[in-house]
């Protein structure tokens, strides 16, 4: 009886190990590289550079490397058309760009999404970080602690709600109306927090432009792209903090909508560009001289009552910690 009981367990365990190995097999990794290589070539116009280059796919459990090329020191073993090795413990594992083994790599943690477009999006995002310095953009992850405060969070959520409506609008007039509202909420936030414009801009030029790049290279259909953005924003609202992740959801929307009017707008910006000013001008938005009054009059069109109610509850819950942190 014991033997009969153990045999199914042994079989299931073997199947589980085999499935895991199959998931990270050389042929699977090769497929990931090839599909991104094709997408990068199709979208080379975006930055006039091929984003496809050295890539490390890392299993964070075992630190196993699956690379599309060998390192300078030739410490990776070739299997089929990929290279396999173990990442030294001195190298942190993250979705990022990293200098290792004599090369600059895009590093991405496994497992990748089962969705092809999402896989390409992530690989393109991190590959942008790999070439970012050569495009003239500094690596910059600034703190945005004002987005932990009530009004900072409220105005950001209102801005994103307006951007969602801009994406769903059926005509250019309505697109412009919602963009004007979004940029009004943003500009009002900047009037409340004097350093916000520069600190947000730093993160948007870094993570925002990288995510815009990933989104554009992913080659989603228009419906797939809009659905992806809308879901991303709704998921973002559930985050306990907005301080470091907001740029993944603001810049791509402005950038996508602008690309429908000016396909290669991104080539006009540098790491000195103030993106808010750039978008206001590019979309020909006329902001009110009284931003507070304008924001108040617009907020109820963008779920303002619910947003303010939720943020008041949140502030009451964390007020003691906020007082210590920000005063």
C-alpha positions as a Markdown table, in Angstrom:
| # | Residue | x | y | z |
|---|---|---|---|---|
| 1 | Unk | 0.0 | 0.0 | 0.0 |
| 2 | Unk | 2.8 | 2.4 | 0.8 |
| 3 | Unk | 4.5 | 1.8 | -2.5 |
| 4 | Unk | 1.3 | 2.3 | -4.4 |
| 5 | Unk | 0.8 | 5.6 | -2.6 |
| 6 | Unk | 4.4 | 6.8 | -3.2 |
| 7 | Unk | 4.5 | 6.0 | -6.9 |
| 8 | Unk | 1.9 | 8.7 | -8.0 |
| 9 | Unk | 3.8 | 11.3 | -5.8 |
| 10 | Unk | 7.1 | 10.4 | -7.4 |
| 11 | Unk | 5.5 | 10.7 | -10.9 |
| 12 | Unk | 4.0 | 14.1 | -10.1 |
| 13 | Unk | 7.3 | 15.4 | -8.7 |
| 14 | Unk | 9.2 | 14.3 | -11.8 |
| 15 | Unk | 6.5 | 15.9 | -14.0 |
| 16 | Unk | 6.8 | 19.1 | -12.0 |
| 17 | Unk | 10.6 | 19.2 | -12.3 |
| 18 | Unk | 10.3 | 18.4 | -16.0 |
| 19 | Unk | 7.8 | 21.2 | -16.6 |
| 20 | Unk | 10.0 | 23.7 | -14.8 |
| 21 | Unk | 13.0 | 22.7 | -16.9 |
| 22 | Unk | 10.9 | 22.8 | -20.0 |
| 23 | Unk | 9.8 | 26.3 | -19.2 |
| 24 | Unk | 13.4 | 27.5 | -19.0 |
| 25 | Unk | 14.7 | 25.3 | -21.8 |
| 26 | Unk | 17.2 | 26.6 | -24.3 |
| 27 | Unk | 14.5 | 26.5 | -27.0 |
| 28 | Unk | 12.0 | 28.5 | -24.9 |
| 29 | Unk | 14.7 | 31.1 | -24.1 |
| 30 | Unk | 15.7 | 31.3 | -27.7 |
| 31 | Unk | 12.1 | 31.9 | -28.7 |
| 32 | Unk | 11.9 | 34.9 | -26.3 |
| 33 | Unk | 15.1 | 36.4 | -27.8 |
| 34 | Unk | 14.0 | 35.9 | -31.4 |
| 35 | Unk | 10.6 | 37.4 | -30.9 |
| 36 | Unk | 12.1 | 40.5 | -29.2 |
| 37 | Unk | 14.8 | 40.7 | -31.9 |
| 38 | Unk | 12.1 | 40.9 | -34.6 |
| 39 | Unk | 10.1 | 43.5 | -32.7 |
| 40 | Unk | 13.1 | 45.6 | -32.1 |
| 41 | Unk | 14.1 | 45.6 | -35.8 |
| 42 | Unk | 10.5 | 46.5 | -36.8 |
| 43 | Unk | 10.6 | 49.5 | -34.4 |
| 44 | Unk | 14.2 | 50.7 | -35.0 |
| 45 | Unk | 12.8 | 54.1 | -36.1 |
| 46 | Unk | 11.7 | 54.9 | -32.6 |
| 47 | Unk | 15.2 | 55.9 | -31.4 |
| 48 | Unk | 17.2 | 55.2 | -34.6 |
| 49 | Unk | 18.9 | 52.4 | -32.8 |
| 50 | Unk | 18.4 | 48.7 | -32.4 |
| 51 | Unk | 17.3 | 47.9 | -28.9 |
| 52 | Unk | 18.2 | 44.3 | -29.3 |
| 53 | Unk | 21.5 | 43.6 | -27.7 |
| 54 | Unk | 23.0 | 41.7 | -24.7 |
| 55 | Unk | 20.3 | 40.3 | -22.5 |
| 56 | Unk | 20.4 | 38.2 | -19.3 |
| 57 | Unk | 17.3 | 36.3 | -18.4 |
| 58 | Unk | 17.8 | 35.2 | -14.7 |
| 59 | Unk | 16.1 | 32.5 | -12.7 |
| 60 | Unk | 16.0 | 34.3 | -9.3 |
| 61 | Unk | 15.7 | 31.0 | -7.4 |
| 62 | Unk | 18.9 | 29.4 | -8.8 |
| 63 | Unk | 20.7 | 32.5 | -10.2 |
| 64 | Unk | 20.9 | 30.6 | -13.6 |
| 65 | Unk | 21.7 | 32.9 | -16.5 |
| 66 | Unk | 20.1 | 32.4 | -20.0 |
| 67 | Unk | 21.8 | 34.9 | -22.3 |
| 68 | Unk | 21.6 | 35.6 | -26.0 |
| 69 | Unk | 25.4 | 36.0 | -26.3 |
| 70 | Unk | 28.5 | 35.1 | -24.3 |
| 71 | Unk | 30.3 | 37.5 | -22.0 |
| 72 | Unk | 33.8 | 38.9 | -22.7 |
| 73 | Unk | 35.4 | 36.4 | -20.3 |
| 74 | Unk | 33.7 | 33.4 | -22.0 |
| 75 | Unk | 32.4 | 32.0 | -18.8 |
| 76 | Unk | 29.0 | 31.0 | -20.2 |
| 77 | Unk | 28.4 | 27.6 | -21.8 |
| 78 | Unk | 26.6 | 27.5 | -25.2 |
| 79 | Unk | 23.6 | 25.3 | -25.5 |
| 80 | Unk | 21.9 | 25.4 | -28.9 |
| 81 | Unk | 21.9 | 29.2 | -29.7 |
| 82 | Unk | 21.9 | 30.6 | -26.2 |
| 83 | Unk | 24.4 | 30.8 | -23.4 |
| 84 | Unk | 23.9 | 29.5 | -19.8 |
| 85 | Unk | 25.8 | 30.1 | -16.6 |
| 86 | Unk | 25.4 | 31.2 | -13.0 |
| 87 | Unk | 25.2 | 34.9 | -11.9 |
| 88 | Unk | 27.7 | 35.7 | -9.2 |
| 89 | Unk | 26.2 | 36.5 | -5.8 |
| 90 | Unk | 27.9 | 39.9 | -6.0 |
| 91 | Unk | 25.5 | 41.0 | -8.7 |
| 92 | Unk | 22.0 | 42.0 | -7.6 |
| 93 | Unk | 19.1 | 40.4 | -9.5 |
| 94 | Unk | 16.5 | 42.8 | -10.7 |
| 95 | Unk | 14.7 | 44.1 | -13.9 |
| 96 | Unk | 17.4 | 46.6 | -14.8 |
| 97 | Unk | 20.5 | 47.4 | -16.9 |
| 98 | Unk | 23.7 | 46.1 | -15.5 |
| 99 | Unk | 27.4 | 46.1 | -16.3 |
| 100 | Unk | 28.8 | 42.5 | -16.0 |
| 101 | Unk | 31.3 | 40.3 | -17.7 |
| 102 | Unk | 32.7 | 43.1 | -19.8 |
| 103 | Unk | 29.4 | 44.1 | -21.3 |
| 104 | Unk | 26.3 | 46.2 | -20.6 |
| 105 | Unk | 23.2 | 44.0 | -20.4 |
| 106 | Unk | 19.5 | 44.3 | -20.1 |
| 107 | Unk | 18.7 | 42.0 | -17.1 |
| 108 | Unk | 15.2 | 40.5 | -16.7 |
| 109 | Unk | 13.9 | 38.1 | -14.1 |
| 110 | Unk | 12.2 | 34.9 | -15.0 |
| 111 | Unk | 9.5 | 33.8 | -15.5 |
| 112 | Unk | 8.4 | 36.1 | -18.3 |
| 113 | Unk | 4.7 | 36.7 | -19.0 |
| 114 | Unk | 2.8 | 34.1 | -21.0 |
| 115 | Unk | 1.6 | 37.0 | -23.1 |
| 116 | Unk | 4.0 | 37.6 | -26.0 |
| 117 | Unk | 3.3 | 41.4 | -26.2 |
| 118 | Unk | 3.9 | 41.7 | -22.5 |
| 119 | Unk | 7.2 | 39.8 | -22.7 |
| 120 | Unk | 8.4 | 42.1 | -25.5 |
| 121 | Unk | 7.2 | 45.2 | -23.6 |
| 122 | Unk | 9.4 | 44.3 | -20.6 |
| 123 | Unk | 12.4 | 43.3 | -22.7 |
| 124 | Unk | 12.2 | 46.6 | -24.6 |
| 125 | Unk | 11.8 | 48.6 | -21.4 |
| 126 | Unk | 15.0 | 47.1 | -19.8 |
| 127 | Unk | 16.8 | 47.3 | -23.2 |
| 128 | Unk | 16.1 | 51.0 | -23.3 |
| 129 | Unk | 17.8 | 51.3 | -20.0 |
| 130 | Unk | 20.8 | 49.5 | -21.5 |
| 131 | Unk | 21.2 | 52.0 | -24.3 |
| 132 | Unk | 19.8 | 55.0 | -22.3 |
| 133 | Unk | 23.2 | 56.6 | -21.7 |
| 134 | Unk | 24.1 | 56.5 | -25.4 |
| 135 | Unk | 20.8 | 58.3 | -26.2 |
| 136 | Unk | 21.8 | 61.1 | -23.8 |
| 137 | Unk | 19.4 | 60.2 | -21.0 |
| 138 | Unk | 20.8 | 60.0 | -17.5 |
| 139 | Unk | 19.8 | 57.2 | -15.2 |
| 140 | Unk | 17.6 | 59.1 | -12.6 |
| 141 | Unk | 15.3 | 57.7 | -10.0 |
| 142 | Unk | 14.2 | 60.7 | -7.9 |
| 143 | Unk | 12.1 | 60.5 | -4.8 |
| 144 | Unk | 8.5 | 61.9 | -5.0 |
| 145 | Unk | 7.4 | 61.8 | -1.4 |
| 146 | Unk | 4.6 | 64.3 | -2.1 |
| 147 | Unk | 2.8 | 61.4 | -3.8 |
| 148 | Unk | 2.5 | 59.9 | -0.4 |
| 149 | Unk | 0.4 | 62.9 | 0.8 |
| 150 | Unk | -3.3 | 63.3 | 0.4 |
| 151 | Unk | -3.4 | 66.1 | -2.2 |
| 152 | Unk | -0.5 | 64.6 | -4.2 |
| 153 | Unk | -2.3 | 61.2 | -4.4 |
| 154 | Unk | -5.7 | 62.8 | -5.2 |
| 155 | Unk | -4.4 | 65.0 | -8.0 |
| 156 | Unk | -2.4 | 62.1 | -9.5 |
| 157 | Unk | -5.4 | 59.8 | -9.4 |
| 158 | Unk | -7.5 | 62.5 | -11.1 |
| 159 | Unk | -4.9 | 63.0 | -13.7 |
| 160 | Unk | -4.8 | 59.3 | -14.5 |
| 161 | Unk | -8.7 | 59.1 | -14.6 |
| 162 | Unk | -8.6 | 61.9 | -17.1 |
| 163 | Unk | -6.0 | 60.1 | -19.2 |
| 164 | Unk | -8.1 | 57.0 | -19.2 |
| 165 | Unk | -11.0 | 59.0 | -20.6 |
| 166 | Unk | -8.6 | 60.5 | -23.2 |
| 167 | Unk | -7.7 | 57.0 | -24.3 |
| 168 | Unk | -11.4 | 56.0 | -24.7 |
| 169 | Unk | -12.5 | 59.2 | -26.4 |
| 170 | Unk | -14.0 | 58.8 | -29.9 |
| 171 | Unk | -13.1 | 62.1 | -31.4 |
| 172 | Unk | -10.2 | 64.6 | -31.2 |
| 173 | Unk | -12.3 | 67.2 | -29.4 |
| 174 | Unk | -13.0 | 64.9 | -26.5 |
| 175 | Unk | -9.4 | 63.7 | -26.4 |
| 176 | Unk | -8.3 | 67.3 | -26.1 |
| 177 | Unk | -10.8 | 68.0 | -23.3 |
| 178 | Unk | -9.6 | 65.1 | -21.2 |
| 179 | Unk | -5.9 | 65.9 | -21.9 |
| 180 | Unk | -6.6 | 69.5 | -20.7 |
| 181 | Unk | -8.1 | 68.1 | -17.5 |
| 182 | Unk | -5.2 | 65.7 | -16.9 |
| 183 | Unk | -2.7 | 68.5 | -17.4 |
| 184 | Unk | -4.7 | 70.8 | -15.2 |
| 185 | Unk | -4.6 | 68.3 | -12.3 |
| 186 | Unk | -0.9 | 67.8 | -12.9 |
| 187 | Unk | -0.1 | 71.5 | -12.9 |
| 188 | Unk | -2.3 | 72.1 | -9.9 |
| 189 | Unk | -0.2 | 69.4 | -8.0 |
| 190 | Unk | 2.9 | 71.2 | -9.0 |
| 191 | Unk | 1.6 | 74.5 | -7.6 |
| 192 | Unk | 1.0 | 72.7 | -4.3 |
| 193 | Unk | 4.4 | 71.1 | -4.0 |
| 194 | Unk | 7.2 | 73.4 | -5.4 |
| 195 | Unk | 9.7 | 70.6 | -6.0 |
| 196 | Unk | 7.2 | 68.2 | -7.6 |
| 197 | Unk | 7.7 | 69.3 | -11.2 |
| 198 | Unk | 11.4 | 68.5 | -11.2 |
| 199 | Unk | 11.3 | 65.4 | -9.1 |
| 200 | Unk | 8.4 | 63.8 | -11.2 |
| 201 | Unk | 10.1 | 64.9 | -14.4 |
| 202 | Unk | 13.3 | 63.0 | -13.4 |
| 203 | Unk | 11.5 | 59.7 | -12.9 |
| 204 | Unk | 9.3 | 60.2 | -16.0 |
| 205 | Unk | 12.4 | 60.8 | -18.2 |
| 206 | Unk | 13.9 | 57.6 | -16.8 |
| 207 | Unk | 11.1 | 55.0 | -16.1 |
| 208 | Unk | 8.4 | 56.8 | -18.0 |
| 209 | Unk | 10.3 | 57.0 | -21.3 |
| 210 | Unk | 11.5 | 53.5 | -20.9 |
| 211 | Unk | 8.0 | 52.2 | -20.4 |
| 212 | Unk | 6.7 | 54.3 | -23.4 |
| 213 | Unk | 9.4 | 52.6 | -25.4 |
| 214 | Unk | 8.4 | 49.1 | -24.2 |
| 215 | Unk | 4.8 | 49.9 | -25.0 |
| 216 | Unk | 5.5 | 51.1 | -28.5 |
| 217 | Unk | 7.9 | 48.2 | -29.4 |
| 218 | Unk | 5.4 | 45.6 | -28.1 |
| 219 | Unk | 3.3 | 45.9 | -31.3 |
| 220 | Unk | 0.0 | 45.5 | -29.6 |
| 221 | Unk | -3.1 | 46.3 | -31.6 |
| 222 | Unk | -4.9 | 49.5 | -30.7 |
| 223 | Unk | -7.5 | 47.7 | -28.6 |
| 224 | Unk | -4.8 | 45.5 | -27.0 |
| 225 | Unk | -2.8 | 48.6 | -26.2 |
| 226 | Unk | -5.6 | 50.6 | -24.7 |
| 227 | Unk | -6.8 | 47.6 | -22.6 |
| 228 | Unk | -3.2 | 47.0 | -21.4 |
| 229 | Unk | -2.9 | 50.7 | -20.3 |
| 230 | Unk | -6.3 | 50.8 | -18.6 |
| 231 | Unk | -5.7 | 47.6 | -16.7 |
| 232 | Unk | -2.2 | 48.9 | -15.7 |
| 233 | Unk | -3.7 | 52.1 | -14.3 |
| 234 | Unk | -6.5 | 50.3 | -12.4 |
| 235 | Unk | -3.9 | 48.0 | -10.9 |
| 236 | Unk | -1.6 | 50.9 | -10.0 |
| 237 | Unk | -4.4 | 52.5 | -8.0 |
| 238 | Unk | -4.3 | 49.4 | -5.7 |
| 239 | Unk | -0.6 | 50.0 | -4.8 |
| 240 | Unk | 0.1 | 51.0 | -1.2 |
| 241 | Unk | 2.4 | 53.8 | -2.5 |
| 242 | Unk | 2.7 | 55.8 | -5.7 |
| 243 | Unk | 6.1 | 57.4 | -5.1 |
| 244 | Unk | 8.2 | 55.2 | -7.4 |
| 245 | Unk | 5.8 | 53.7 | -9.9 |
| 246 | Unk | 3.5 | 56.5 | -11.2 |
| 247 | Unk | 5.8 | 57.2 | -14.2 |
| 248 | Unk | 5.0 | 53.8 | -15.7 |
| 249 | Unk | 1.5 | 55.0 | -16.2 |
| 250 | Unk | 1.6 | 58.7 | -17.0 |
| 251 | Unk | 4.3 | 59.2 | -19.6 |
| 252 | Unk | 3.2 | 56.2 | -21.8 |
| 253 | Unk | -0.3 | 57.6 | -22.1 |
| 254 | Unk | 0.8 | 61.1 | -23.1 |
| 255 | Unk | 3.4 | 59.6 | -25.3 |
| 256 | Unk | 1.1 | 57.2 | -27.1 |
| 257 | Unk | -1.6 | 59.8 | -27.7 |
| 258 | Unk | 1.0 | 62.2 | -29.0 |
| 259 | Unk | 2.5 | 59.6 | -31.3 |
| 260 | Unk | -0.8 | 59.4 | -33.1 |
| 261 | Unk | -0.2 | 63.1 | -34.1 |
| 262 | Unk | 3.5 | 63.3 | -34.2 |
| 263 | Unk | 5.0 | 59.8 | -34.7 |
| 264 | Unk | 8.6 | 60.5 | -33.7 |
| 265 | Unk | 8.0 | 63.2 | -31.0 |
| 266 | Unk | 10.3 | 61.3 | -28.6 |
| 267 | Unk | 13.4 | 62.3 | -30.7 |
| 268 | Unk | 12.8 | 65.9 | -29.8 |
| 269 | Unk | 13.3 | 65.5 | -26.1 |
| 270 | Unk | 16.5 | 65.4 | -24.1 |
| 271 | Unk | 17.3 | 64.8 | -20.4 |
| 272 | Unk | 16.8 | 68.5 | -19.9 |
| 273 | Unk | 13.2 | 68.5 | -21.3 |
| 274 | Unk | 10.4 | 69.4 | -18.8 |
| 275 | Unk | 7.9 | 66.9 | -20.1 |
| 276 | Unk | 4.9 | 68.6 | -18.6 |
| 277 | Unk | 5.7 | 71.8 | -20.5 |
| 278 | Unk | 6.5 | 69.8 | -23.6 |
| 279 | Unk | 3.1 | 68.0 | -23.5 |
| 280 | Unk | 1.2 | 71.2 | -22.8 |
| 281 | Unk | 2.7 | 72.8 | -25.9 |
| 282 | Unk | 2.6 | 69.7 | -28.1 |
| 283 | Unk | -1.1 | 69.2 | -27.4 |
| 284 | Unk | -1.8 | 72.9 | -27.6 |
| 285 | Unk | -3.4 | 72.9 | -24.2 |
| 286 | Unk | -4.5 | 76.2 | -22.7 |
| 287 | Unk | -4.5 | 76.0 | -18.9 |
| 288 | Unk | -6.5 | 78.2 | -16.6 |
| 289 | Unk | -4.7 | 81.0 | -14.7 |
| 290 | Unk | -6.5 | 79.7 | -11.6 |
| 291 | Unk | -5.5 | 76.1 | -11.4 |
| 292 | Unk | -7.1 | 75.4 | -8.1 |
| 293 | Unk | -10.5 | 76.7 | -9.3 |
| 294 | Unk | -10.2 | 74.8 | -12.5 |
| 295 | Unk | -9.2 | 71.5 | -10.8 |
| 296 | Unk | -12.1 | 71.8 | -8.4 |
| 297 | Unk | -14.6 | 72.4 | -11.2 |
| 298 | Unk | -13.3 | 69.4 | -13.1 |
| 299 | Unk | -12.8 | 66.8 | -10.4 |
| 300 | Unk | -16.4 | 65.5 | -10.3 |
| 301 | Unk | -16.1 | 64.5 | -13.9 |
| 302 | Unk | -13.3 | 62.1 | -13.0 |
| 303 | Unk | -14.5 | 60.2 | -10.0 |
| 304 | Unk | -13.4 | 63.0 | -7.7 |
| 305 | Unk | -15.8 | 62.4 | -4.8 |
| 306 | Unk | -14.8 | 58.7 | -4.4 |
| 307 | Unk | -11.1 | 59.5 | -4.8 |
| 308 | Unk | -11.2 | 62.2 | -2.1 |
| 309 | Unk | -13.2 | 60.0 | 0.2 |
| 310 | Unk | -10.8 | 57.1 | -0.1 |
| 311 | Unk | -7.8 | 59.3 | 0.3 |
| 312 | Unk | -9.3 | 61.0 | 3.4 |
| 313 | Unk | -9.7 | 57.5 | 5.0 |
| 314 | Unk | -6.2 | 56.6 | 4.1 |
| 315 | Unk | -4.7 | 59.8 | 5.5 |
| 316 | Unk | -6.6 | 59.3 | 8.8 |
| 317 | Unk | -5.1 | 55.8 | 9.0 |
| 318 | Unk | -1.5 | 56.8 | 8.4 |
| 319 | Unk | -1.5 | 60.3 | 9.8 |
| 320 | Unk | 0.9 | 59.6 | 12.7 |
| 321 | Unk | 3.5 | 58.1 | 10.3 |
| 322 | Unk | 3.0 | 61.0 | 7.8 |
| 323 | Unk | 3.7 | 63.5 | 10.6 |
| 324 | Unk | 6.9 | 61.9 | 11.5 |
| 325 | Unk | 8.1 | 61.4 | 7.9 |
| 326 | Unk | 7.2 | 64.8 | 6.3 |
| 327 | Unk | 7.4 | 67.4 | 9.1 |
